């Protein structure tokens, strides 16, 4: 992924109250460390936990109608704004779309989604025939990955 490629950190899922606050689905542990989104179009003034995701105040949004109009808007930052990764870490954006191969090099499909149901990330792979399977993102199931491909142990392929 290029350093200037946009990475989605949150998406606006609706309005909160009448003063222009928005409800967010957040894809990062600490959204508050970022202030400017979408190439400078949106500025985060504050964010707090809510019962259905996070509640944020965006400087450019001053009323409920403006907040509702932004429903579905992704909040993005350039890839270069993200902190560096430690060995073994990855950003979901870096895995999405990667080709998936077996240990023997057989093409299995590509990564189409990454979910976390509470026990760690699960990679969803779509085969060329459009059928999908899921594997846990751990060293047993995925012994290797890089910017070019993700390797899955055949024992985890359904």
N, C-alpha and C positions, 0 to 999 in steps of 0.2 A: 504494500500500500504506500502511495506517495505521501510525503510529509504534509502536503497541503490538501490532501483528500479530506472531505468532511466526515466526521464521525458523530453519530447521533448519541447524545447523552440522556435525552429525555424527550417525551412527546406530550403535548398539551392535550388532555382528555376532556376538558370542559372548564366552565367558569365556577368560581367559588365566591358566593356572596354577591353584593351589588357594587362593590368598589373597584372591580377590575382584577381581583386575584384570580389565578388559574390553578386548576388541579393538574398535576403532572404524574405520568408514569416514568419513573427514573431508572436508568440503566447503569448507574455508577454509584459507588459508595458515598461520595461526597460531592454533590452538585454545587455546594456553596463555594467551593474553591475556584469556580469559573464565573466570570461576570458578564462576558460578552459572547453572544451567540449569533449564528447565521450571518457571519461576515460583518458584524457590527449593527445589524438591524434590530436586535433585541438585547436589552441590558437587564440582568438580574439584580434586583434591589434586595430581595430577601427570599428565603426558603425555609419552610418548617415542615415537620411531619404532620400528616393528616390521616384521617381514618381510611381514606381510599387513595393512598399514594402520598404525594407531597403537595403542599400548597405554596405557591410562589407569587411574588409581586414583581411584575416586569414594568420598568419605567415607562415604556411606550404604550402601556395598556391602562386606561384610566376609568373604564366602566364595564359593566357586565356585558353589554353588547359587543364591545371590542374583544373581551375575553372569549366570548362564545364564537366570534368570527375566527379565532385562532385555533379552534378545536381541530386536532389532527396535525398541527404544525410540529415538526421535529425541531428540537433545539440542538444545533450542531456546533462543533468546534473543529479547527483543523487538526489533523492527526498529530502534528508537531506540538500542539498544546498539551498533549497527554503526557503523564510522567513516564520515564523510561521503565522498561520491564526488567524484572529479575529473571534469572534462568528458570525455565519451566513455566513462566507466566505467558499469557496471551491476551489479546483483546479480541472480543467476539467478532468485531469488524474485520479482523485479520483472517479469521477462519471461514467466514461466510463466502461461499462460492468456490472454495478450494476443491480441486479434484481429490477423490478418495481412492486409494489403491490398497490391495492386500499386501501382506509381507512379501509375496512372490512377485509383486508388481502388476497384478491383474487389476484393470480399471473396475471400480465398484460403483462410481457415481460421483456426486458432489455434495458438499455441505450446504444445506438449505435453511437450517435453523439450529439454534442452540437454546436449550431450555434448562432451567434449574428447578427441580421439583422438591428441593430441600436437602438432597444428599450430594449435591455437586452438579456440575454441568453435564448435560446429555446432548450429544451431537446427533442431529437428524440428517440422514443421508438419503438423497433421492437417486435411485438407479436410473439408467437410460430408459427403462420401460415405465418410468414414472412411479413405480412402487417405492416405498420408503421403509427404512429401518433405522433404529436408534442404537447408539452405543455410548457407554459412559466415557467421559473424557478423563481417563486415568491411564497410568502407564501400562496396565495389563491389556486394556482394549486398544489404546492408541499409543503404541510404543515410540512413535516418531512423528513429527510434523515440522514443517518449515513454511516459508512463503510460497513454495511451489506446489506442495501436496500434503495430504494427511494420510498416514498409514494406519490401517485397522487390522488387528489380528483376526483371522478367519473364524476363530472360536466365538466371536461376538457378532458375526454376520448372520442374519436370519434370512 
